[in-house]
């Protein structure tokens, strides 16, 4: 009788626990974490890993099926036209030339052959162009020549097909932007000057004009007519951040706009025609200027809906515009005939990176982020 009513032995208790269902075992330390942290951990998993996680137990199946986790993956599927190529590009700039894509990485510019019938690049560069002691800020590719400006204050000229190169000291601080047309180079710098340089025989690297912009120069472009150039500055003073200068004399021709707020610096400018110009920058607006009709007010403007600065802009010189934002690698496509963006792509997740540069071809859009190069295939179904 006493044995019948006595407590069960530890061995019997242990055997009972071993035979009991898993739900009676001590809870895992994992479940002591707050749900927000569990969701953050799961956000790093891809679709396959989330599916496998959901097969472990009911609780993990409930957690892994949350909309918050699958919304990111679904968005990636909708944007599946974009392909990620490479990693760790720092602050890249790029140019397209036929079968090659030229990409700056730190102090070098590398030429990659585009793979035929795909969005990829060949793994190893076909050529490397060097000469700067610090990072390349921007470069242009014109008539088989690369002209680059760097953080070392120098400008370097390379001939693509050959070993010819020229390097000269251009500014006291980093060269933020350059352009090259008609045997002339224009450059803009943090030292608050823009300069015009000769590339004619016997005068290579000779400064023809120094323009005192009284503000840091972030962007620059030569007009297709080769008669003037535009500068985009930081807008830290009382003058317009968009100004057009005479290329032959270096004199100010006109200012664009009158209602820029202080700090509304212009980070990129793009000539579509000699009279049509696109600009974007810190004030979150894309502006479309027609110099023939008015220099005081742009003819069209589009606002970045999430109030992010716009680092770069490009157009197909027809109806489509592409812009790159300062946060989370957001690329937006716009139609000039509409007031809102057509489509947006979030390329940088979970970390944030600006879109430093955009380039078009007839079939692809290339976007350079700090983390990778992304490619959108227009021909994909």
N, C-alpha and C positions, 0 to 999 in steps of 0.2 A: 504494500500500500504506500509505504514511504517513498519507495523508488518511483512508483507510478506518479506521485505528485511532486517529486523533486524537480528542480530546474534542469534544463537540458545541459549536457556537457558542452564545453567549448568546441570539442571536435565536431559534435553533432550540429552545433550552431554554425560552425564554419562550413560544414557540408551543406547545411540548409541554404546558406548564402550563395554557395557555389552553384546550387541547383536553381536558385531564384532567377527571375528575369533581370536583365541588365538595368532596368529602371530602378531596382531596389539598391543598386550599388551607390557608393558615395558620389555626389555630383562632381563633374570635371571642373578643375580650376578655370577652364575656359569660360564657363557660364558665370563666373564671378565678375567678368568684364562687363562694362555697360554696353548696351546695344549699339550705341553710336560708334564705339571703338570696334566692335565686331563687324559692323558694316564697313568701316574704313578699311579693315584688314581684307575683307572680301572684295572691296573695290579694286584691288590689285590683281584679281584673278580674271582670266579670260573665260569665254563661254564654256569651253571644254572642262576647265577646272571647276567652275561653278556647278556644272552638271554632275560631276563626280562627287563634289562635296554634298550635294543634295541626296546622294544615295547612302550616306553614312548612317543617318538616323532621322527621325521625324523632326526633331528640333532644328537640325542643320538644313533639312529640306525646306522648312518654313523660312529660315533665315536667308537661304540662298535663292529663294523665289521672290524676294522683295523687288518691287518695281524699280526702286532706287538703283539697284545693281544692274538690272537688265536694260534700263533706259540708256545708259552710256554705251552698252554693247550694241543696242539697236541703232543708236545714232551713228555708230561706226559702220554698221552695215549699210545704212542709207548713204553714207559718204564713201562707199567702197571704191569709188573711182580713184580716190587718193591712195597712192602707194608711198610708203616710207622708205627712204634710201639713206643709209649711212647714219652716223651719230657724231655728236660733239663737234659741231661746226663753229662754235664760238659766235662771233658776230659776222655772218657771211654776207657776201655780195656775189652776184652771178650775172653772166651774160650768155646768150645763146648765139651760135653761129653754125648754121647748117647741121652737120652730124655731131657737133660737139657742144658740150656745156662746160663753161669756164666758171669755176667756183673758188672763192677766196677762203682759205683756212689759215688763220693766224697770219704770218708774214709772207705766205706763198699764195700763188694762184695756180690751180691745177686744172688741166684740160681732160675731160672725160668724154669718151666716145659714147653716144647714145646707142643702145641696143636696138637693132631694127625690129619693127613690129612688136614693140613692148614699151613699158614705161621705165625700164631699168637703165642703169649705166654700167659700163664695163667696170670691173672691180678695181683695176689699177689705172691711174692716170696715164694718158699718153704723153703728157709733157708737164713740167713744173716750171713756173716762172717765178724767180726770186729776185731779191735786191733790196728789200726793206729790212730794217733792223727791228721794227715793231709791226704790229698788226696792220694789214691792208684795210683802210677804211672804206674806200670805194674804188671802182675801176670801170673803164669803158672799153669796148672792143669796136674799133672802126677801121675798115680797109686793111684788115690783117695786122693791125697794130693794137697792142694793149697799153693803155695809159692808166696808171694807178697812183693813188695818193695814200700815204700811210701815216701812222701815228708818230713816225720819226720826223715829220715835216718835209719829207722828200717826195718828189715825183719821179716815177720810173717809167720809161718807155721801152717796150719789147716789140720786136718784130716776130710774128708767130712762126713764120717759115724761115728760120735762120737763127744765127747766134747774136744778131745785132741788138744791143740794148744801150740805153742812156739813162743816167741817174743824175739828178741835180737837186740841190737844196732849194726849197720853194717857200716855206713859211717858217715862222718862229715856233709855231705850235702845230698840232696834227692837222693834216689836210683832210677835211671831212668829206669833200666832194670834188669831182673833176668831170670835165667833158672835153671832147676832142672832135673838131670838124675843120675841114678846109685848111689844114696845116697850122691850126692854132689850138692851144690848150687853154682852158679857163679852169681856175681852181679856187676853192673857198676854204677858209680855215677858221679855227677857233680863235686865231689872233685878230679877228675882226677885219680881215682884208679879203678881197677877191683880186686875183691877178690874171693877166693875159700873157701867154708865153708863145714864143715863136718856135716853129719846127722847120723853118726853111733852112736850106743849105748854108752853112757858115754861121747861123744864128740860133742853133738848137739850144734850147734852155735859156734863151735871153728873155728877160721880163720886159714886155712892151708897155704895160700899164699896171699900176697898183691902185685899186679902188678902196678907199676907206669907207667901209660899210657901217662902222661904229656899232657893230653887233656881230655876234658869232654867226658864221655862215654854215648852214646845214645842208643846203641843196643848191645845185647850179645846172643850167642847161643852155646850150647855144641854139638860137633860132635856126630853123631850116634854111632861112634866107642868108645865113652867115653874116648878118648885119648887126646883130645885137645878142645879148645874153641876159638871162634872168637869174636873180639870186633869191633864195629863200633863207631868211635869217631867224634868229631866236625870238625876236619881238620883245626885247627887254628895254627898248627905248621908246621914243615917241614917234618913230617913223614906221611906215608900212613894212611888214616883213617880206613883201613881194615887190621887187624893183627891177626895172629893165634898164640896161646900160648899153651904150654904143660900143660895139666891138672895136671899132677903129680908133676912137678917141678916149674911151674909158669914161665918158661923161654920162651922167644920169639922164635918161630919156623920159621915164614916167614911173609913177608908183601905182600899183594895183590895189584897189580897195581902200576904204576909209574907216571901217568899223571893227578892226581887229582889236581884241583885248590883249592887255599886257601878258606876255608869256605864251601867246598863240603862235609859236614858232612853226615855220614851214619846213617839214622834213623831206618832202619829195615834190618834184615838179616834172611835168612831162608834156612836151610839145606834140600835139597831133598834127597841126599844120602851122605855117608861119603866124597865123592869127588866133589859133585855138590852143588853149593851154589848160592843163589840169594841175591842181595843187591839193595837198593835204598836210596835216600836221597835228599839233598838240590840241587844237581847239575842237577836234573830233569831226570836222567837216571836210567833205570833198567839194571843191569848188571848180566850176567850169567857166573859163574866161574867154570872151571874144573881144580881142583888142580893137577890132574894127568898130564895134558898137559903143563900148564904154570901158574905161579903165577904173572907174569909181566903184562899180558894182558888177559882180559876176552874173552871168546869164542863167546859171543853174547851180544849185547846191543840194547836197545830200548829207544828212547827219548820221553818224555812227550810232545805232540805237542803244548801245550799252555804255555810251559816254566814255569810250576808250580813245586814246590818241591813235592816229593813223600814221604808221611808219612808212608805208610805201603805197604806190598806186601805179596802175598800168591800164591801158585800154587797147582794144583791137582796132582803134581808129575808125570804128563804125558805131555800134550801139552799146557794146559791152564794156564795162569797167570792172576791174578787180582791185580790191583794197586789202591791205594787211594791217591788223590791229596790234596794239601793244600788249594785250593780255591773252593768254591761253591760245595763242596761235590761230586767231580767228581770221579766216579769209571770207570775204563777202563778194558776191557777184551782183552787179547793178546793171539795170537797163536805163539808158538816158531818157527813155520815153516814159519812165515810171518814177514815182517819188520814193518808193521803198525798195529795199534790196530784194533780189530774186531768190537768193539762196545763200546760206552761210555754212561754213565748215569749221569745226573746232578740232584743230590738229594737234594741240599740245595738252595732253592730259596724262597723269594728274598734275604735273608741274606746269608752270606758266612760262611762256616764252613769247616775245614779239615775233611777228613776221617781218623779217628784215628786208626781204627782197622778193619781188614777183616778176616772172617773165612768161610770155606767151610764145607758143608756136601755133601752127594751124591746127594741131591735133591735141596739144597738151598745155596745161598750166603748171608752172613750177613755182613752189613756195619754199623759201629758205628760212628755217628757224634755227635757234641756237642748238637744238637737240638733233635735228635731222633735216634732210631735204625731202619734201613731199611733192608728189606728182599727181595731177588730175588728168585722166584720159577722157577727152571729150567724145571719143569714138566708142567708149564702152557702153553697152546697152543698159 
